[in-house]
Amino acid sequence: IEQRVKKISLRKQKVNNKKNYKKLTMFIRPCQKIFSALQTKFTTLRTFFFTQHRKDSFTVSLLQTAVKHIAWTPFRTNEISQIIELLFDETKRDSKLPPCLNSDAWNTRKNAVAFLTIFVARSGNLLDAKSSDAIVEYILQRGFQDKQLEVRNEYKKLLSILIQSSHLREADHIQKLIQQCIKLADTKLPKPNTKDDSRDDVDLKIRKKHAGVLGLSAVVESFPYTVPEWIPNVVSHLCRLDREKDPIGPTAKKTIAEFKRTHNDEWNTFKKLFTEEQLQDLQDVGALHSYFS
């Protein structure tokens, strides 16, 4: 890992003067010690996330490279559990180090989720059911309801990768997840110009409804070239939400457009798995109406 970080850093950054070279060596040397201690000191990761939004682009580039390499590192099962616990178990957080997933800085939250997405893609098959279920619960209840849209979208990528990499692909688990998402997506929003709810209450309900749409979108995007038995119902549900207010409607519409694109070649086969009503829902969203009918 140390050699790869050094090689990529040197290749990407043409060190043309002593000042940049000094920055590079000042970063690489501590990193060598950090990497060698990672097996017992995973808390170092939080500092990496926290400092990735610095104004110094050179330092940020090096930190992002380091974090990506850590995420792609093969870990033992017990080490994977330590990293998951580090990021999700707030009760055991070291108060001397900055938080990640609940940081006040949305860039830090986004960076932490981006790390998890790569980490799960690399090590998700080693996650036990308890850990993956805990991550899903966190995503639905907190991640998808983050106040920053960019962070919510990053969580959607994480959930999609988690479904592809863990036991969540199994029918009973995916059905449970779908029902949870549908319940959130069916959250009733107050009518415009009503004074029954405060602005904060309305925003909370919008985020809650959007959380369900993000979850359903993650399910659809987890099966880009197949149509398992549960996909038609999920796609149809998203179709009926395409005219909701921003960001709910645009998220649903974008997912349906991507579904049409990835399933276009084999659509004559796939459409046999949809009911007439579900095909009509698809026809009503976006372009290519005549083909998706």
N, C-alpha and C positions, 0 to 999 in steps of 0.2 A: 504493500500500500504506500509506504514511504517513498519508494522509488517511482511508482506511478504518479503520485502527486507531484514530485519534483520534476519528472520528465514533462508532464502535461503543462505544468505551470511555466516551465522554461520555454516550451514550444509556443504556448499561447501569448506569452508576454516577451516581446523582444527587449531584452535588457540592454539599452543603448547608453546608459550612463550609470555612474556609481551610486547615485541616489536610489534608483529603482533596484539596483542589484542589492543594495543594503537592505531595502524593504523585503526583498525576496528571501534573503538569507535569514533575516530576523524572524520571518514567519516559518520557514521550513524547519529550522533547528528546534524551536519549541514544539512544532508539530510532530517531530520524530519522537520526542518524549511523550507527547499526548497519545499518539497512536500506540506506543508500546504499553501504555497504562490503561488503554481502553477496556481491557477485559475486566478490570476491577474498578474503574473510575468512569462510568458512563455519564456522570453528571457534567463532564466537560462539554458534552453535546449542547447543553442548554446555553452555555456561553457562546458557542458557535452560532446558534440561531439568533441570539440576542444581538450579535454584532454584525449580522449580515446586511443591515440597512444603514451602515455607515456611509458617509458621503465619499470617502476615498474609494473610487472604483477599482483600483488595483487590489486593495486589501479585500474588498467584497468579492472580487473574482477568485482570489485564492481561497477564501472561506467557503464559497460555493463549491469549488472543486473538491476541497477537503470533505465537506459534508456529503457530497455525492459518492465519493469513494468509500466513506464509512457506511453509507446506506447499502452499497453493493457488496460490502464485505460479508463473506460467509461466517455466520456466528453459530455457536452451539445453542441447543435448546434453552438451557438455563440462562444464557446471555441474552437471548431474544426476550425472555420473560423479564429480565432486568430492564431492558430498554422500554418495553411496553409499560412496565410499572413506573419507570422514571417519568414518562410523558403523561400518563393517565391517572396515577395515584397521587392526588394532591396532598393527602394527609401525611405523606412521607417526604415531601419536598424539602430540600435544604434551603432554609430561608436566606442564606448568604448568596445564593445564585439566583439569577433572574428566571421568572416563569416562562413557559413556552406557549402551550395551547391556550392559556388564559392571560397571556400578556396584554397589556394596554396597547401595545404597538401592533397594529394589524399585520404589518409586514413580518414581524416575528412569528405570529400565529400562522401565517401563510407558509413561511419557510419551514416551520415544524411539520406542518401537514404534508408539504412537498417531500420532505425527508421520509416521512412515514409511508408515502405512496411508493417510493422506490424501495424502501426497506421491506414492505409487505410483498412487493413484486418479487424480491429476491428470496425472502425467508417465510412467506406466507404459508407454504406447505408444512412448515414446522410449528405453526401456531396451534396451540391446543384450543378446543372448542370454547372453554371458559374465556380465554383471552380474546378470541375473535368476536364472541358474543358481547363482551364488555366494550369492545371498540365500536361495534354496531350501535349499541345502546347510547354511547357517548355521541356518536355522529348524529343520530336521530334527535336526541334531546338537546344537544348543545352545539355541535359543529354546524349542522344545517340551519341553525337559528342564530348564527353569528351575525352581528350587525353589519359586517362588511361583506358585500357580494362576492368579491374576489376570494375571500376565505371560504365561503360556502361552496363556490365552484370547485375549489381545491379539494374539499371534503368529498364532493361527488366523484372525483377521480379516484380518491382513496377507497371509497366504498365499492366502486366498480372493480378495482384491482383485488380487493379483499374477497369479493364474490368469486372471481376467477381463480383465486389462489388458495381457497380454504374450503371447509366443509359446507359453507353457505350455498354452494352450487347444488347440494342435495335437495330433493323436492320438498321435503317437509320444512327444512330451514328457509328455503327461498320463499315458500308460500307464507310462512309466518312473517317474514320481512315485508313481503308485498302487502299483506293485510295491515301492518303497522303504517306503511307509507300511504296507503289509500285512506286510512283514517285521518292522517294529518292533511292529506290533499283535499279532503272533503270539509275542511274547516270553513265555516260560514263567515263571509266577510260582511261588514255592515254596509248598507246602501249608501251611495254618495249623498253628501249634504245632510246626514243625520247627526244629531248631537248626543246619541246614546252612548258613544264611546269616545274616550279621549284620544288624542293623536298617538300617544304611546301605546294604548291598547290596540288601536288599528294597526300600527306598525308590527306589534307582536303577533297579531293574527295573520298578517300578510307573510311574515317570516315563517310562521308555523305551517301555513298552507304551502308556501314555497318549499319548505323542508320535505313535505310529502312528494312534491313534484320532482325534486332533486333525487329523492330515493328511488322513485319509479324510473326516472331517467337512467340512473346508475344500473338498475336491473336490466333495462333494455340494452344499454351499451355494453353490458357484460357478455352478450350473446350476439355479436355483430354479424355472423354468417349462418346462424341457425335460428330455428323458431321452436323452442321448447313449448310444452303445452300451456304454460302460464303466460307466455308473451302476448298472445292476441288480446287478452283481457287488459293487460297493462298498457299496451299501445292504444287500445280503444279509450281507456280512461284518460290518457294523456291528450288524446285528440279532443276530448270534450272540455279540456281546460285551455285550449290554445287562444281563446279570446279573453282570458282573464287579464287583469291589470299587470303592468310590469312590476317585478321580473318573472311572475308566474307564467303568463302566457308565452312570452318569448322563449323561456326555457323549454316548455312543452313543445312549442313549434320547432325549435332547433333540434330536439331529440327525434321528433317524427321525421324531419327532413333527413337526418343522418340514418335513421332506420330505413327509409326508402332507398337511400343511396347504397347502403351496404347489402341490401336484400334485392336489389334491382335485377341482377343476372338470373336468379333462380325464382323470381316472383311467381311465375306460372305454377310452380310446385308449392311455394309457401302459401299462396292465397287460398289454397284448399283447406288450410288449417283455421281460417277465419270464417265467422258467420257472416251472413249478408249484412246484418246491422253493423258489425265491426268493420267490414269493408266500406260501408257507407261513411262511417266515421273517418276512415283514412282518406276517402275521396274528398271529404269536405275540408281537409287541411292541406295548404300549400299547393304546389304545382303537380303536374303529371296526373291530373284527376282521372282521365280516361284509362290510364294504364293500371292504377291502383284501385280498380273497381271489380 
